[in-house]
Amino acid sequence: MHLISVNLGRATAVDYSDAEGGVTGIGKRPVPGPVRVAAPGLKATGLGSGLEGDAVCDRRHHGGDHQAVYAYAREDLDLWERTLGRELPGGIFGENFTTSGIDLNTARLGDRWRVGADLVLEVASARIPCRTFQGALGEAGWVKRFTKEARPGAYLRVIEEGSVSPGDPIEIIHRPDHEVTVQLWFRAFTTERALLPLTLAAGGAMEPEAHERVRLYVEKYGTGAGAR
């Protein structure tokens, strides 16, 4: 398990971004490293990205401590290459880390990774696609297709800061005792809302904003078979 590439984006003006000024940092490109990674602070007021030199432009909905790093697996990019019939280089999905050898779909919220010598990250949630993602990729109906496939990649928070470079090893150093995977969380928050109560098993590994959404859902619908 290792990093194939570390990818950074610059603020770029486009016609498909809802961010102030119509800019986005989704177009990320591999860099040689090393790149410093640290907790960026709160979503709305912090630095946005956990990676030094990386732009997060719409801080209302992206970035912050619980979305400090976005990782996507090369194996899933390869699947999309075959499906779409086009080349998909590392960073094209807006991911900071393009990984190899680790199944991000079955990663559990609360899994902890050591990346390189010093950096420790914790799996926090899944990426939910938006209009900017569709515009950047230029594929009609992309949000729907990406959601249906349920290979969303993982957002991670920073537990111990450090520097990383392409080729650095990834080691899973902790696995929590629950079954809330990135893929289950994604399905619960997109197409299968009846799964939402199950995500509570992740405990404090689930970000407060998501916890509140689940609490409101359970308050309205309960946790049984009648939930929807």
C-alpha positions in Angstrom: 0.0 0.0 0.0 1.5 3.3 -1.1 1.0 6.7 -2.5 1.2 6.8 -6.3 1.0 10.6 -6.4 0.4 13.7 -4.2 -1.8 16.2 -6.0 -2.3 19.9 -5.5 -4.7 22.4 -7.1 -4.6 26.1 -7.8 -7.6 28.4 -7.7 -8.9 28.6 -11.3 -11.8 30.6 -12.7 -14.4 28.3 -14.4 -18.1 28.6 -15.4 -19.2 25.6 -13.3 -18.2 26.6 -9.7 -20.6 28.0 -7.1 -17.8 29.4 -5.0 -17.4 33.1 -4.6 -15.6 34.5 -7.6 -16.4 31.4 -9.7 -13.2 29.7 -8.9 -12.3 26.1 -8.0 -9.2 24.1 -6.9 -10.5 20.8 -8.1 -8.1 20.5 -11.0 -5.2 19.0 -9.1 -1.8 17.9 -10.6 0.9 15.6 -9.2 3.8 17.3 -7.5 7.2 15.7 -6.5 7.0 16.5 -2.8 7.7 16.5 0.0 4.4 18.2 0.9 3.5 19.3 4.4 0.1 18.0 5.7 -1.6 19.5 8.8 -5.1 20.1 10.2 -6.5 23.1 8.3 -9.0 24.3 10.9 -12.8 24.7 10.7 -14.4 24.3 7.3 -15.7 27.9 6.9 -12.8 29.8 8.4 -9.7 27.7 8.2 -7.2 27.1 5.5 -9.4 24.7 3.6 -7.0 22.0 2.5 -4.7 20.0 4.8 -2.0 20.1 2.2 0.4 23.1 2.0 0.0 24.8 -1.4 -3.4 23.2 -2.2 -6.5 25.4 -2.9 -10.0 24.8 -1.6 -12.2 27.5 -2.9 -15.7 26.8 -1.7 -15.1 26.5 2.0 -18.8 26.5 2.7 -19.0 22.9 1.6 -15.5 21.6 1.3 -12.3 21.4 3.3 -11.8 21.8 7.0 -10.5 19.4 9.6 -12.9 16.6 8.6 -12.1 16.9 4.9 -8.4 17.8 5.2 -7.2 15.2 2.7 -9.2 13.5 -0.1 -7.9 10.1 -1.3 -8.9 8.1 -4.3 -7.6 4.6 -5.3 -5.8 4.1 -8.6 -7.7 0.8 -8.9 -11.0 2.7 -9.0 -9.7 5.2 -11.4 -8.7 2.3 -13.7 -12.2 1.0 -13.5 -13.6 4.4 -14.5 -11.0 4.5 -17.4 -12.5 1.3 -18.8 -16.0 2.5 -18.3 -15.5 6.0 -19.8 -13.0 5.0 -22.4 -10.6 7.8 -21.6 -7.4 8.3 -19.6 -7.8 9.5 -16.0 -4.5 10.7 -14.6 -3.9 11.0 -10.8 -5.6 14.1 -9.4 -8.3 14.3 -12.1 -11.0 13.5 -9.5 -9.7 16.3 -7.3 -8.0 13.9 -5.0 -4.9 14.9 -3.0 -3.7 11.3 -2.7 -3.9 8.8 -5.5 -3.3 5.4 -3.7 -2.4 1.9 -4.6 -3.1 -1.4 -2.8 -5.7 -0.1 -0.4 -9.5 -0.6 -0.8 -11.0 2.7 0.1 -14.5 1.5 -0.3 -14.2 -1.0 2.5 -12.1 1.3 4.7 -13.9 2.0 8.0 -14.6 5.4 9.5 -12.0 5.7 12.2 -9.3 3.6 10.4 -6.0 5.2 11.0 -3.2 5.3 8.4 0.5 6.1 8.8 1.7 7.6 5.6 5.4 8.0 5.2 7.4 8.5 8.3 5.3 10.8 10.4 1.8 11.6 9.0 -1.1 9.9 10.7 -4.6 10.3 9.1 -8.0 9.0 10.1 -10.8 8.1 7.7 -13.7 10.5 8.3 -16.3 10.2 5.5 -16.9 9.8 1.8 -16.9 12.3 -1.0 -20.3 13.2 -2.2 -20.2 14.5 -5.8 -21.3 18.0 -6.8 -21.9 20.2 -9.9 -18.3 21.4 -9.8 -17.0 17.7 -10.0 -19.3 17.1 -13.0 -18.2 20.3 -14.8 -14.5 19.6 -14.2 -14.7 16.0 -15.6 -17.0 17.1 -18.5 -19.1 14.0 -18.4 -22.9 14.3 -18.9 -24.9 12.9 -15.9 -21.7 12.3 -14.0 -23.1 13.0 -10.5 -25.7 10.3 -11.0 -23.3 7.8 -12.5 -20.7 8.4 -9.8 -23.3 8.1 -7.1 -24.7 4.8 -8.5 -21.3 3.2 -8.7 -20.6 4.0 -5.0 -16.8 4.2 -5.2 -16.5 7.6 -3.6 -13.0 7.8 -2.2 -12.3 8.8 1.4 -12.0 12.1 3.2 -9.4 12.0 6.0 -8.6 14.1 9.0 -5.1 14.8 10.3 -4.2 13.1 13.6 -0.4 13.8 13.5 1.0 16.2 10.9 3.9 15.3 8.7 5.3 15.5 5.2 4.6 13.1 2.3 6.0 12.3 -1.1 5.0 10.0 -4.0 6.0 6.4 -3.3 5.5 6.8 0.5 4.1 3.6 2.2 0.7 3.5 3.7 0.2 1.4 6.8 -3.1 0.8 8.6 -2.3 1.2 12.2 -5.8 1.0 13.8 -9.1 -0.5 12.8 -12.2 0.3 14.9 -14.6 -2.4 16.0 -17.6 -1.5 13.8 -18.7 -2.1 10.2 -19.4 1.4 9.0 -17.4 1.5 5.8 -16.8 4.4 3.5 -19.2 2.8 1.0 -21.9 2.2 3.5 -21.7 5.8 4.8 -21.9 7.0 1.2 -24.9 5.0 0.3 -26.6 6.1 3.6 -26.1 9.8 2.8 -27.1 9.5 -0.9 -29.4 6.8 -2.2 -30.3 4.6 0.8 -31.3 6.8 3.7 -32.7 3.8 5.7 -29.0 3.0 6.4 -28.4 6.2 8.2 -29.0 4.9 11.7 -26.3 2.2 11.1 -23.7 4.9 10.7 -24.0 5.9 14.4 -21.9 2.8 15.2 -18.9 4.8 14.0 -19.2 7.0 17.1 -16.8 10.0 17.2 -15.2 9.0 13.9 -18.2 10.5 12.2 -18.0 14.3 11.9 -20.5 16.4 14.0 -22.4 17.7 11.0 -23.1 14.2 9.8 -24.1 13.1 13.3 -26.6 15.9 13.5 -28.2 14.8 10.2 -28.5 11.3 11.4 -30.0 12.4 14.7 -32.7 14.4 13.0 -33.4 11.5 10.7 -33.8 9.1 13.6 -35.9 11.6 15.5 -38.3 11.8 12.5 -38.3 8.2 11.2 -36.9 6.0 14.0 -34.4 3.2 13.4 -36.7 0.3 12.5 -38.0 -1.2 9.2 -40.3 1.8 8.8 -37.4 4.2 8.4 -36.9 5.6 4.9 
